[in-house]
Amino acid sequence: MRISMLALALVPLIYGNQALAQSQQELSIEERIAILERELQALKAENEALKAHTSEQEIERKRQAEQTSERLAEVEEEVDAASEDGITLGGAVRFQYQVNDYDRAQRRRGGDLDFDIFRLDFNGRMGDVILSAQYRWFEYMDAVRHAYFGYDFTDEWQGQVGLVIQPFGIMPYNSHSYFFSTNFYVGMEDNPGSGLRFLKRTDTWDLDFAFILNDELGGVTGGVRSSADRYNYDVVGIRVEGEGVYDDPSLLAGENNTFMTRIAHKWDLGADEMLELGISAQYGRFNDGVRNVGDRRNYGLHARYQNGPWDFMAQYSGYDYSFDIDNIGVVVGAYAFYDTIPSRADVWTANVAYNQAVSIGPITDLTWYNNFSLLTNKRGYNDDTIMNVLGVAVTAGGVFTYVDLVTARNQPFVGGSIAQDGGRTNTRFNINFGYYF
């Protein structure tokens, strides 16, 4: 566990803010070893130069050389240890405080402080086989985020099988806040699925190809307690006239046999400056357990620009679900309840963030951000879904905190639903804090 966390901490030293955008799951053991080895070579060169210096500042140079030698020994130990087989255990314990202007009783009692999740992460390898898995326990349900086996065919190509993260748009997240973007609530951000994924990572290209047989709960015929007990939103039914937005589905339908690709090109512009442009596409079917009942199409264009502490994201996403059955939308399930989304919509997102190193007691890092989402052109609905999240992420040792002010209309978890007309604009103040280990 210490090894993997230290390796992650070294990423910004080597790649700047570009690597800060990658999650722990995006770094294989070989990638972390390569990072450490590059630092090792740099430290060796610095050490030799310092030892050979004979100017009037020789005493100070010797002191620096001794410090460099100590760091050099630490990195050598990390390189050796990271090369060994083993599975690292990590996780988090999180809590949440919220005050909502659309809940009068809650406001009067000063808001609510709740347990959020307990989470366990397993990452590593035995021999040539990679393991990555994450499971989450909430007060009201438990769910797997991802769980797959992997194999590195080359230094650039990796294959994964199991519950993999579906490649789409800006990865790993098209957001900086605790609430993700509105893409998350229609299944197009950080969404797992059961199938195969092949990915290539170089300094200039990200290539992803995936085949997702069905959702992470086994589709319509999966033997689960509830198809709503999942980490991210998937289509679980067809919404027909006479049903409410949050009703259990009377007509079941699950995502089936979906082919996916994501292609992104990256330009290193120097001096901690990077540009990424990419496209994404997904095509598959819907199945009711007996036969195919419709088609699904998802597509996207994205751009990301990073310059020193600044991070800019922009993305267009669209989906179009067609069914053989008359409907007023589709039923989606997640977080132990059902909701409804239109069968077609477009999503626009624009995000900006600024990372600031500080020294305020235990606080070492602040990331200020504003994330904006607009879901429009809804089939069968007139009113747009809008969400803006203004906030800051605070790092203090093992404690990571999101402080978010969310202003939204027709947005899940902010007093509304995407399949809704006439919703009012609501505000939610939210603090999510957790200890990561």
C-alpha positions in Angstrom: 0.0 0.0 0.0 2.8 2.5 0.9 4.5 1.7 -2.4 1.5 2.4 -4.6 0.7 5.7 -2.8 4.3 6.9 -3.0 4.4 6.0 -6.7 1.3 8.1 -7.3 2.8 11.0 -5.4 5.8 10.9 -7.7 3.7 11.2 -10.9 3.5 15.0 -10.8 7.3 15.2 -10.5 7.7 13.5 -13.8 4.7 14.4 -15.9 3.3 17.5 -14.3 -0.4 18.2 -14.2 -1.0 15.8 -17.1 -0.5 12.8 -14.9 -2.5 14.4 -12.0 -5.6 13.7 -14.1 -5.0 10.0 -14.1 -6.6 7.9 -11.4 -4.8 5.1 -9.4 -6.5 2.5 -11.6 -4.9 4.0 -14.8 -1.4 3.3 -13.6 -0.1 -0.3 -14.0 2.8 -1.6 -11.9 5.1 -1.3 -15.0 4.1 2.4 -15.3 4.9 3.1 -11.7 8.2 1.3 -12.0 9.1 3.3 -15.1 8.3 6.5 -13.2 10.5 5.6 -10.3 13.4 4.4 -12.6 13.3 7.8 -14.4 13.6 9.6 -11.1 16.3 7.2 -10.1 18.4 8.2 -13.2 17.8 11.9 -12.6 18.9 11.6 -9.0 22.0 9.6 -9.9 23.1 12.3 -12.3 22.4 15.1 -9.8 24.3 13.2 -7.1 27.4 12.8 -9.2 27.3 16.5 -10.2 27.0 17.6 -6.7 29.8 15.4 -5.4 32.1 16.7 -8.2 31.5 20.4 -7.4 34.5 22.2 -5.9 33.4 25.9 -5.8 33.2 28.1 -2.8 29.8 26.7 -2.0 31.3 23.2 -1.6 30.0 22.7 1.9 26.4 23.5 0.9 26.8 21.3 -2.1 28.0 18.4 0.0 25.0 18.7 2.2 22.7 18.6 -0.8 24.6 15.6 -2.1 24.0 13.8 1.1 20.3 14.5 0.9 20.2 13.4 -2.7 22.0 10.2 -1.8 19.4 9.5 0.9 16.6 10.0 -1.6 18.4 7.9 -4.2 18.5 5.0 -1.7 14.8 5.4 -1.0 13.9 5.3 -4.8 16.1 2.3 -5.3 14.2 0.5 -2.6 10.9 1.5 -4.2 11.9 0.3 -7.6 13.0 -3.1 -6.1 9.8 -3.4 -4.1 7.5 -2.4 -7.0 8.9 -5.1 -9.2 7.8 -7.8 -6.8 4.5 -9.6 -7.0 1.8 -8.6 -4.6 -1.7 -7.1 -4.1 -2.0 -3.8 -2.4 -5.0 -3.0 -0.2 -6.4 0.5 -0.1 -9.7 2.1 0.5 -11.6 5.0 2.1 -14.1 5.9 4.8 -16.3 8.9 3.9 -18.9 11.1 5.5 -21.2 13.8 4.1 -22.8 16.9 5.4 -25.6 18.6 3.3 -28.0 21.5 3.4 -30.7 21.7 0.7 -32.9 24.7 0.0 -35.6 22.3 -1.3 -36.0 20.5 2.0 -37.4 23.0 4.6 -37.4 20.6 7.5 -33.7 19.7 6.9 -32.8 23.4 6.8 -34.5 24.0 10.0 -32.6 21.3 11.8 -29.2 22.7 10.4 -28.7 20.1 7.7 -27.8 16.4 7.9 -24.5 14.6 8.6 -24.5 11.1 7.3 -22.1 8.2 6.8 -21.4 8.0 3.1 -19.3 4.9 2.2 -16.7 2.4 3.3 -14.6 1.3 0.3 -12.0 -1.3 -0.3 -9.5 -1.3 -3.3 -7.3 -4.2 -4.4 -4.6 -3.5 -7.0 -1.5 -5.4 -8.1 -0.4 -8.5 -9.9 0.7 -12.1 -9.3 3.1 -13.3 -12.0 1.9 -11.6 -15.3 -1.7 -11.3 -14.3 -3.1 -7.9 -13.1 -5.9 -7.5 -10.6 -7.9 -4.4 -10.0 -11.1 -4.3 -8.0 -13.1 -1.9 -5.9 -16.2 -2.5 -3.7 -18.3 0.0 -1.9 -20.7 -0.2 1.1 -23.3 2.5 1.7 -25.9 2.7 4.4 -28.6 1.6 2.0 -26.8 -0.8 -0.4 -23.5 -2.2 -1.4 -22.1 -2.2 -5.0 -19.0 -3.1 -7.0 -17.4 -0.2 -8.9 -15.1 -2.4 -11.0 -13.3 -5.8 -10.8 -11.2 -7.1 -13.6 -8.1 -9.3 -14.5 -5.6 -7.8 -16.8 -2.5 -8.7 -18.9 0.1 -6.4 -20.4 0.7 -7.7 -24.0 3.4 -5.0 -24.5 4.6 -2.0 -22.7 1.8 -0.1 -24.4 -1.1 -2.5 -24.8 -3.2 -4.0 -21.9 -6.2 -6.3 -22.0 -8.8 -6.5 -19.3 -11.7 -8.9 -18.6 -14.4 -8.7 -16.0 -16.2 -5.6 -14.8 -14.3 -2.9 -16.7 -14.7 0.8 -16.9 -16.4 1.6 -20.2 -14.2 4.0 -22.2 -15.9 7.3 -23.1 -15.0 10.9 -23.2 -12.6 12.6 -20.8 -11.1 9.9 -18.5 -11.0 9.0 -15.8 -13.5 11.7 -14.9 -15.2 14.5 -16.9 -15.4 16.5 -13.7 -13.6 17.7 -10.6 -16.4 17.7 -8.1 -18.0 15.1 -5.9 -21.2 15.2 -8.1 -19.4 14.3 -11.4 -21.1 15.8 -14.5 -24.7 15.2 -15.8 -23.0 12.6 -18.1 -22.7 10.3 -15.0 -26.5 10.3 -14.5 -27.1 9.0 -18.0 -24.4 6.3 -17.8 -21.6 8.1 -19.8 -19.0 8.8 -17.1 -17.1 6.3 -14.9 -19.5 3.5 -15.8 -18.6 -0.2 -15.4 -19.8 -3.0 -17.5 -19.2 -6.8 -17.9 -16.9 -7.6 -20.8 -13.5 -7.1 -22.4 -11.4 -3.9 -22.8 -8.2 -3.4 -24.7 -6.3 -0.1 -24.2 -3.1 1.4 -25.5 -1.3 4.2 -23.7 1.6 6.2 -25.1 2.8 9.8 -24.7 0.7 10.8 -27.8 -2.2 8.3 -28.1 -4.9 6.8 -25.9 -6.7 4.0 -27.7 -9.6 2.0 -26.2 -11.7 -0.8 -27.6 -14.3 -2.7 -25.6 -17.0 -5.2 -25.9 -19.6 -5.1 -23.1 -21.9 -8.1 -23.0 -24.2 -6.7 -20.4 -24.2 -4.4 -17.3 -22.4 -5.3 -14.1 -25.4 -7.0 -12.6 -25.9 -9.5 -15.3 -28.5 -7.8 -17.4 -32.2 -8.4 -17.1 -31.7 -12.0 -16.0 -29.0 -11.2 -13.4 -29.6 -12.9 -10.0 -29.5 -9.8 -7.8 -31.6 -8.4 -5.0 -32.5 -5.3 -6.9 -31.3 -4.0 -10.3 -31.2 -0.5 -8.8 -28.4 -1.5 -6.4 -25.5 -0.3 -8.5 -22.7 2.3 -8.6 -23.6 4.0 -11.9 -26.7 4.4 -14.0 -27.7 1.8 -16.6 -30.9 1.3 -18.5 -33.0 -1.4 -16.7 -36.5 -0.9 -18.3 -38.8 0.9 -20.6 -41.0 3.7 -19.2 -44.6 3.6 -20.5 -47.6 5.8 -20.1 -49.2 5.8 -16.7 -46.0 5.1 -14.7 -44.3 7.6 -12.4 -40.8 8.9 -12.8 -39.5 6.9 -9.9 -41.7 3.7 -10.3 -40.2 0.3 -10.6 -40.1 -0.7 -14.3 -43.0 -2.8 -15.6 -41.2 -3.6 -18.8 -37.6 -4.8 -18.3 -34.8 -4.1 -20.7 -31.0 -4.3 -20.3 -28.0 -3.1 -22.2 -26.6 -5.9 -24.4 -23.8 -6.6 -26.8 -22.3 -3.1 -27.0 -19.1 -2.3 -29.0 -17.1 0.8 -27.9 -14.1 2.8 -29.0 -12.4 5.8 -27.7 -9.5 7.5 -29.5 -7.6 10.5 -28.1 -4.5 12.3 -29.3 -2.2 14.2 -26.9 0.2 17.0 -27.6 3.0 17.8 -25.1 3.4 21.6 -25.6 6.2 21.8 -23.0 6.5 23.6 -19.7 3.7 21.6 -18.1 1.4 22.3 -21.0 -0.7 19.6 -22.7 -3.6 19.4 -25.1 -5.8 16.3 -25.7 -8.6 15.9 -28.3 -10.7 12.8 -28.6 -13.7 11.0 -30.0 -15.9 8.2 -28.5 -18.5 5.9 -30.0 -20.7 3.1 -28.6 -23.3 0.9 -30.4 -25.3 -1.9 -28.9 -28.7 -3.5 -28.3 -31.4 -3.7 -25.5 -32.7 -7.1 -24.5 -35.7 -8.0 -22.4 -34.4 -11.4 -21.4 -35.9 -13.2 -24.4 -35.4 -11.0 -27.5 -33.8 -7.7 -28.6 -36.2 -4.8 -28.1 -34.1 -1.8 -29.2 -30.8 -0.2 -30.2 -28.4 2.1 -28.3 -26.0 4.7 -29.7 -23.7 6.9 -27.7 -21.2 9.3 -29.2 -18.9 12.1 -28.0 -16.2 14.7 -28.7 -13.9 16.0 -26.0 -11.0 18.4 -25.4 -8.7 19.0 -22.5 -6.1 21.6 -22.0 -3.7 21.7 -19.1 -1.2 24.5 -18.4 0.7 24.5 -15.1 -2.0 24.6 -12.3 -4.8 25.2 -14.8 -7.1 22.4 -16.1 -9.8 23.1 -18.8 -12.3 20.4 -20.0 -15.0 20.6 -22.7 -17.1 17.8 -24.0 -20.2 17.1 -26.1 -22.0 13.8 -25.6 -25.1 12.4 -27.1 -27.2 9.3 -26.8 -30.1 7.9 -28.9 -32.1 4.8 -27.7 -34.8 3.5 -30.0 -37.3 0.8 -29.0 -39.9 -1.4 -30.6 -42.3 -0.4 -27.9 -44.0 2.9 -27.4 -42.4 4.7 -24.5 -42.0 8.0 -22.7 -38.4 7.4 -21.8 -36.2 4.7 -20.2 -35.9 3.5 -16.7 -32.4 3.7 -15.1 -31.3 2.3 -11.8 -28.6 3.3 -9.3 -28.1 4.1 -5.6 -31.0 1.9 -4.6 -33.7 3.7 -6.5 -35.2 4.0 -10.1 -35.4 7.1 -12.1 -36.3 8.1 -15.7 -34.3 9.7 -18.5 -35.4 10.6 -22.0 -34.7 8.1 -24.8 -32.6 10.7 -26.5 -30.6 13.8 -25.4 -27.4 15.8 -25.8 -25.1 16.8 -23.0 -22.6 19.7 -23.0 -20.0 20.2 -20.3 -17.4 22.8 -19.5 -15.1 22.6 -16.6 -12.2 24.7 -15.2 -9.9 24.0 -12.2 -6.9 25.6 -10.6 -4.5 23.6 -8.4 -2.8 25.5 -5.5 -0.1 24.1 -3.3 -0.4 25.5 0.2 0.8 25.0 3.8 -2.1 25.6 6.1 -1.7 23.3 9.1 -2.2 19.8 7.7 -3.6 21.1 4.4 -1.1 20.8 1.5 -3.3 21.2 -1.6 -6.4 23.1 -2.8 -8.1 22.5 -6.1 -10.6 25.3 -7.0 -13.1 24.4 -9.7 -16.3 25.2 -11.5 -18.1 22.4 -13.4 -21.0 23.1 -15.7 -23.4 20.6 -17.4 -26.3 21.2 -19.8 -28.5 18.3 -20.9 -30.8 19.4 -23.8 -32.8 18.2 -26.8 -34.7 15.7 -24.8 -37.1 13.5 -26.7 -40.5 13.9 -25.2 -39.5 16.7 -22.7 -39.2 20.4 -23.2 -37.1 21.7 -20.2 -33.4 21.3 -20.0 -31.4 19.9 -17.2 -28.8 22.3 -15.9 -26.2 21.8 -13.1 -23.3 24.1 -12.0 -20.9 23.0 -9.2 -18.7 25.6 -7.6 -16.3 24.1 -5.1 -12.9 23.3 -3.8 -11.1 20.0 -3.1 -8.9 20.0 0.0 -6.0 17.6 0.6 -4.7 17.2 4.2 -2.6 14.0 4.7 -4.9 11.0 4.2 -8.1 13.2 4.4 -9.6 14.4 1.1 -12.6 16.8 1.2 -15.0 18.2 -1.4 -16.8 21.4 -0.6 -19.5 22.0 -3.2 -22.2 24.5 -3.9 -24.6 23.0 -6.4 -27.1 25.0 -8.3 -29.3 22.8 -10.6 -32.7 22.3 -12.3 -34.2 19.0 -13.2 -31.1 17.3 -11.9 -31.0 14.0 -9.8 -29.8 14.4 -6.2 -30.6 18.1 -6.4 -34.4 17.9 -6.0 -35.2 16.9 -9.6 -35.2 14.3 -12.3 -33.9 14.5 -15.9 -37.3 13.3 -17.2 -39.1 16.3 -15.9 -40.7 19.6 -17.1 -41.3 22.6 -15.0 -38.8 21.9 -12.3 -37.5 24.7 -10.1 -33.9 25.8 -9.6 -32.5 24.2 -6.4 -29.4 24.7 -4.4 -27.5 22.1 -2.4 -24.5 22.9 -0.1 -22.5 19.7 0.3 -19.3 18.7 2.2 -18.0 15.2 1.5 -14.9 14.2 3.5 -13.1 11.0 3.8 -9.9 9.3 4.9 -8.1 7.4 2.1 -5.6 4.7 2.9 
